[in-house]
Amino acid sequence: MTEPERFELFDSSQTSLLDLVDNLLNQGVVITGDLVLGLAGVDLIYLRVSALLCAADRVLPLGKANSD
């Protein structure tokens, strides 16, 4: 069995939390979650939440990010 490929965010182990956040925002992160509320074993409300976190220049067209 082969080992799966590892994705490394940093080149060295001497990195800070700020470097991690900066790298994640430059590449983009999608966060998803599910919430089910029920009563007596009956599901009443199902909520799915998704959030995209990334730098503004990754989402906006080229002219919009630098116009302000």
N, C-alpha and C positions, 0 to 999 in steps of 0.2 A: 504494500500500500504506500502511495507517495504522499508526502507531506504537502498540505495546501500552501499556496503562495501567501507570503505575509506582506502586508502593506505597511511601510514604516512612514510615519509622519515627519520624523526628524532624522538628520544625519548623525547626530551625536546624542549622548545622554545628558549633556549640559545645556538643557533647554528650560525655559520658564513657562509658566501658565500663559503669559501674554503671547509667547511664540506659538503655543498650541491654539489659542483662540484665533490669532491672526491667520494661521495656516488653514484652520477649519473654515473661516469666513471667506478666504480666497478661493477655496475649492468648493464650498457649499455643503450644507448638511440638511438632510430631511429627517424630521422627527415626527413619528406617528404614534398614536395611542388609541386604545379602545376602552370605552367605559360602558358597562351594562348595569342598569339599576333594576332590581326586581324585588318582588314581594311574594313570599310563600312559594318560591320555586317558579314563579312566572316572570319572565322578562318583560318589563314595562317600557323601559327607555334604553335605546342603544345609541351611543354617541361615538363617532369616529373623528379624531382630530389629527390634522396634518399641518406641519409648519415647515417652511423653507427658510433656512438661515444662510445668507450669503452676502457678499459685498454688493452695493447698489449697482456698480458698473457691470456686474454679471447678469442682472435682471433687466435693467433699463436699456433702451436702444442707445447707440453711441452718442448722439447729440444731447440726450436728456440728462445723463449723469453729470456732465460738466457745464450745464447751462446756468447754474446758480452762482 
